[in-house]
Amino acid sequence: MENSILVVDDEQDFIDSVRRGLVTSGFKNVTTETDPHRATEMFEKGVMFDVVLIDVTMPGMNGIELLEVIRSYSPRSECIMVTAVDEARVAVESLRKGAYDYLVKPISKEDLVSSLNRALERKRLFDILDLGKTQHVPKLKNVEAFKAIVSRSDMVLRILKEAELHAASDVPVLLTGETGTGKELLARAIHASSTRNEYVFTPINMDALTDQLFNAEFFGHTRGAFTGAEKERAGYLEYTHKGTLFLDEIGNLRPDLQGKLLRVLQDGEFIKIGTSKPQKTDARFIAATNKDIERLMSKGKFRKDLYYRLRGGWLHLPPLRDRTDDIPLLLERFLKEYCGDRGANFEEATLSLLMNYDYPGNIRELKSIIQSAVNLSQGRPIAPRHLPVFIQRIQSKSKIAIPAGAAPIIPLADVEKKHILNAYNQTKKNKSQTAELLGIGVNTLRRKLKSYGFE
């Protein structure tokens, strides 16, 4: 998803120079306009931009007036004022009217890009906050990037929208959730929705890395750097330059290797084995784990500084048992994937069993079950006998006998949710106090609240 930028200035030479500088810095969606009245018409017609660069002094309509129009029609657009005269009065008025920043000509490319990136980050954070407040789930702008993820759950759709907002920036993102919930699929969607989608996406299993393997695989090596290094090799950091590195199972990375990864995240550079010269890397990092990182940190098994570096954005994927409305959609998706246009279907008893299974392996397990059932059914309707034995033995929840007069049984997850929200409301939504009352970590509480749609 490319950030949209509008530049409004009556000097064509300045506009051309700014456009060239932005395009060469990776901002591809840049619109320019020399007439502030035509810029006004764009906003009146509903055209929106993420950031607008506005010249303060223009004939017919000055930049402050245009700023007021933009704030009226598009309050979420961040505005940066540009002027040839450094006047404190104008700067103060611009900021008071809602401008994010104030730049004085001549503007260096570095200062312009830095201001734009800060404005975009501010917009992203406000958009995420707004997402948590609204009952309505905004639609995705880049539907194609997320097409592999099917859901009708508001909880999941909010996660996808937040993922799209994170994709517009370069902040590292941490994905948490049980095994099989689709963390790599979401990481690929974030990459596909970002401006890095033309470059490589590199998934890495961090659990499999030893010290020597980490150095060789991440940093690369020159020819003859060590025994067996018969030719020079690019490591992940060099190979994925401008792309996305997906650090799967980050919770299993050994503590001594976590420090090496932290230095890369802090400095954006590495040293290839066999050399002493640092190299820059512009890889974007997405990490994933099914571990409780907070517990690992309390035991000294995961570095807090690395955790906070990785958690620029945080998305928790719920287990399939908490999004059962998505099971029919997933069944349809996997049946079509493995049967094509052969028109296979499920017997009613089979659907009942599939809908009442808890799926400890989540979506990955469901997919495997359907693949096996399709193979066993040989084109016939999928019957209960085509399912694994442990699913065939499941009794439909609706058929479980409840003794007459007995109190209804409330699912444990619902009891936990009610208890947490009750404590949260009693502390007037103070997370630290709520976590202390419940005897859990603050990050665990945040994860729970997020899964309930409260953050």
Secondary structure, 3 states (H helix, E strand, C coil): CCCEEEEECCCHHHHHHHHHHHHHCCCCEEEEECCHHHHHHHHHCCCCCCEEEEECCCCCCCHHHHHHHHHHHCCCCEEEEEECCCCHHHHHHHHHCCCCEEEECCCCHHHHHHHHHHHHHHHHHHHHHHHHHCCCCCCCCCHHHHCCCCCCCHHHHHHHHHHHHHHCCCCCEEEECCCCCCHHHHHHHHHHHCCCCCCCEEEEEHHHCCHHHHHHHHHEECCCCCCCCCCCEECHHHHCCCCEEEEECHHHCCHHHHHHHHHHHHHCEEECECCCCEEECCCEEEEEECCCHHHHHHCCCCCHHHHHHHCCEEEECCCHHHCHHHHHHHHHHHHHHHHCCCCCCECHHHHHHHHCCCCCCHHHHHHHHHHHHHHHHCCCCECHHHCCHHHHCCCCHHHCCCCCCCCCCCCHHHHHHHHHHHHHHHCCCCHHHHHHHHCCCHHHHHHHHHHCCCC
